[in-house]
Amino acid sequence: MAIHTRLFGMLLVVLCVASGISTLSYAGSFEDGWETYQTGDFYNARLIWMPLAEDGDARAQFNIGLLFDEGRGVEQDRTEALRWWRKSATGGNHRAMHNMALAYISGMGVEQDYEHAIDLLKQAADAGAIRSQYSLGKMYHYGYGVDVDKSEAFHWILMAAKAGFHKAQYNAGKMYRDGDGVREDHVEAIKWFLAAADQ
């Protein structure tokens, strides 16, 4: 009986190897998945991240969402991407919050909802997410989901500019040049235009 069990186990391993299924791909750390992803093996990266994502790892959930969004190692599925990003955002991942906010702004895959987008952007921006700071500034600048507030727009855009985001640097330059939400200052405008140009 023990011999038959051992033979069955060996046969299972041989079949897995022969069919291209890695028996080691189902367990591992987030970093193991990242290393696998970096080699372009998106299928096995997903196999490593999936148990972590199902256990509530917000980083793994975000990356599973990326794989579905981009169709890497899986069939492209925007709905599935949003499902994983929503879980990740609930778990505090600011990159997932940012992606969900963009979905609510555009109405792609979800009903358009500027107010919900603003809430997510604020959470991510407060956590230091540079692109969310910039996007939040643009929302205040144009009055999407909030009242137009040029000084608040400048506050968030300048924060992202100081963190090195080139689009924010360019916009900070424009706002200084035009006195848009801030006192007109051509010296500061040139400084931020040059910073953006350097990138």
C-alpha positions as CSV (number, residue, x, y, z in Angstrom):
1,M,0.0,0.0,0.0
2,A,2.8,2.4,1.0
3,I,4.6,1.5,-2.3
4,H,1.5,2.3,-4.3
5,T,1.1,5.7,-2.5
6,R,4.7,6.6,-3.2
7,L,4.4,5.6,-6.8
8,F,1.2,7.7,-7.2
9,G,3.0,10.7,-5.7
10,M,6.0,10.3,-8.0
11,L,3.6,9.9,-11.0
12,L,1.8,13.1,-10.0
13,V,5.0,15.1,-9.8
14,V,6.1,13.8,-13.2
15,L,2.7,14.7,-14.7
16,C,2.9,18.2,-13.3
17,V,6.4,18.8,-14.6
18,A,5.5,17.3,-18.0
19,S,2.4,19.6,-18.3
20,G,4.4,22.7,-17.3
21,I,2.8,23.1,-14.0
22,S,5.2,24.2,-11.3
23,T,4.5,22.4,-8.0
24,L,6.4,25.2,-6.2
25,S,4.4,28.1,-7.7
26,Y,1.5,27.8,-5.3
27,A,3.4,28.9,-2.2
28,G,5.8,31.7,-1.6
29,S,6.3,35.2,-0.4
30,F,5.3,38.5,-2.0
31,E,8.9,39.0,-3.0
32,D,9.0,35.5,-4.6
33,G,6.1,36.6,-6.8
34,W,7.8,39.9,-7.6
35,E,11.0,38.1,-8.7
36,T,8.9,35.8,-10.9
37,Y,7.0,38.7,-12.3
38,Q,10.3,40.5,-13.2
39,T,11.3,37.6,-15.3
40,G,8.1,37.9,-17.4
41,D,6.6,34.8,-15.9
42,F,3.2,36.4,-15.1
43,Y,1.3,33.1,-14.9
44,N,3.4,31.8,-12.0
45,A,3.6,35.2,-10.4
46,R,-0.1,35.1,-10.2
47,L,0.0,31.6,-8.7
48,I,2.3,32.8,-6.0
49,W,0.4,36.0,-5.2
50,M,-3.1,34.5,-5.3
51,P,-3.0,32.7,-1.9
52,L,-1.6,35.9,-0.4
53,A,-4.2,38.0,-2.0
54,E,-7.0,35.7,-0.8
55,D,-5.5,35.9,2.7
56,G,-5.8,39.7,2.6
57,D,-2.4,40.9,1.5
58,A,-3.2,44.3,0.0
59,R,0.1,44.4,-2.1
60,A,-0.7,41.0,-3.7
61,Q,-4.3,42.0,-4.3
62,F,-3.1,45.2,-6.1
63,N,-0.7,43.2,-8.3
64,I,-3.4,40.5,-9.1
65,G,-5.5,43.5,-10.2
66,L,-2.7,44.7,-12.4
67,L,-2.3,41.3,-14.1
68,F,-6.0,41.2,-14.9
69,D,-6.1,44.8,-16.1
70,E,-3.1,44.3,-18.4
71,G,-4.0,40.7,-19.4
72,R,-0.6,39.3,-18.2
73,G,-0.7,35.6,-17.4
74,V,-4.5,35.7,-17.5
75,E,-7.2,36.8,-19.9
76,Q,-7.7,40.6,-19.7
77,D,-10.6,41.3,-17.4
78,R,-11.3,44.9,-16.2
79,T,-14.1,43.8,-13.9
80,E,-11.8,41.3,-12.1
81,A,-9.0,43.9,-11.9
82,L,-11.4,46.4,-10.2
83,R,-12.6,43.6,-7.8
84,W,-9.0,43.0,-6.6
85,W,-8.2,46.8,-6.5
86,R,-11.3,47.4,-4.4
87,K,-10.1,44.7,-1.9
88,S,-6.6,46.2,-1.9
89,A,-7.9,49.7,-1.4
90,T,-10.0,48.5,1.5
91,G,-6.8,47.0,2.9
92,G,-5.1,50.5,2.8
93,N,-3.1,50.2,-0.4
94,H,-2.8,53.8,-1.8
95,R,-1.9,52.6,-5.3
96,A,-5.2,50.7,-5.4
97,M,-7.0,53.7,-4.0
98,H,-5.6,55.8,-6.8
99,N,-6.6,53.3,-9.5
100,M,-10.1,53.0,-8.1
101,A,-10.4,56.8,-8.0
102,L,-9.4,57.0,-11.7
103,A,-12.0,54.3,-12.5
104,Y,-14.7,56.4,-10.7
105,I,-13.6,59.6,-12.5
106,S,-13.7,57.9,-15.9
107,G,-16.7,55.6,-15.3
108,M,-14.7,52.7,-16.7
109,G,-16.0,49.5,-15.2
110,V,-17.9,51.3,-12.5
111,E,-20.6,54.0,-12.4
112,Q,-18.9,57.5,-12.6
113,D,-18.8,59.0,-9.1
114,Y,-16.6,62.0,-8.5
115,E,-17.3,62.2,-4.8
116,H,-16.2,58.7,-4.2
117,A,-13.1,59.4,-6.3
118,I,-12.3,62.5,-4.2
119,D,-12.6,60.4,-1.0
120,L,-10.2,57.8,-2.4
121,L,-7.7,60.4,-3.7
122,K,-7.7,62.2,-0.3
123,Q,-6.9,59.0,1.5
124,A,-4.1,58.1,-0.9
125,A,-2.8,61.7,-1.0
126,D,-2.7,61.9,2.8
127,A,-0.7,58.6,2.7
128,G,1.9,60.3,0.4
129,A,0.8,59.0,-3.0
130,I,2.3,61.6,-5.4
131,R,0.0,60.9,-8.3
132,S,-3.0,61.1,-6.1
133,Q,-1.8,64.5,-4.7
134,Y,-1.6,65.7,-8.3
135,S,-4.9,64.3,-9.3
136,L,-6.6,65.7,-6.3
137,G,-5.2,69.1,-7.2
138,K,-6.7,68.8,-10.7
139,M,-10.1,67.9,-9.2
140,Y,-10.0,71.0,-7.1
141,H,-8.8,73.1,-10.0
142,Y,-11.7,72.0,-12.3
143,G,-14.4,71.4,-9.6
144,Y,-15.0,67.7,-10.2
145,G,-16.7,66.3,-7.1
146,V,-15.8,69.4,-5.1
147,D,-16.3,73.2,-5.4
148,V,-13.6,74.9,-7.4
149,D,-10.8,75.9,-5.0
150,K,-7.7,77.1,-6.8
151,S,-5.6,77.6,-3.6
152,E,-6.4,74.0,-2.5
153,A,-5.6,72.9,-6.1
154,F,-2.2,74.6,-5.8
155,H,-1.6,73.1,-2.4
156,W,-1.8,69.6,-3.7
157,I,-0.1,70.2,-7.0
158,L,2.8,71.9,-5.3
159,M,3.1,69.0,-2.9
160,A,3.4,66.5,-5.8
161,A,5.8,68.9,-7.6
162,K,8.1,69.0,-4.5
163,A,8.0,65.2,-4.5
164,G,9.4,65.2,-8.0
165,F,6.4,64.5,-10.3
166,H,7.1,66.2,-13.6
167,K,3.5,66.9,-14.5
168,A,2.9,68.6,-11.2
169,Q,6.1,70.6,-11.6
170,Y,4.9,71.9,-15.0
171,N,1.5,72.7,-13.6
172,A,3.0,74.5,-10.6
173,G,5.0,76.6,-13.0
174,K,1.9,77.5,-14.9
175,M,0.0,78.4,-11.7
176,Y,2.9,80.6,-10.5
177,R,3.1,82.2,-14.0
178,D,-0.6,83.0,-14.2
179,G,-1.3,83.7,-10.5
180,D,-3.7,80.8,-10.5
181,G,-4.4,79.9,-6.9
182,V,-1.1,81.5,-5.8
183,R,0.5,84.9,-6.0
184,E,2.0,85.5,-9.4
185,D,5.8,84.8,-9.3
186,H,7.7,84.4,-12.5
187,V,10.9,83.4,-10.7
188,E,9.1,80.4,-9.1
189,A,7.4,79.7,-12.4
190,I,10.7,79.4,-14.2
191,K,12.1,77.2,-11.4
192,W,9.3,74.7,-11.8
193,F,9.3,74.8,-15.6
194,L,13.0,74.0,-15.5
195,A,12.5,71.2,-13.0
196,A,9.9,69.6,-15.3
197,A,12.1,70.1,-18.3
198,D,15.0,68.4,-16.6
199,Q,12.9,65.2,-16.4
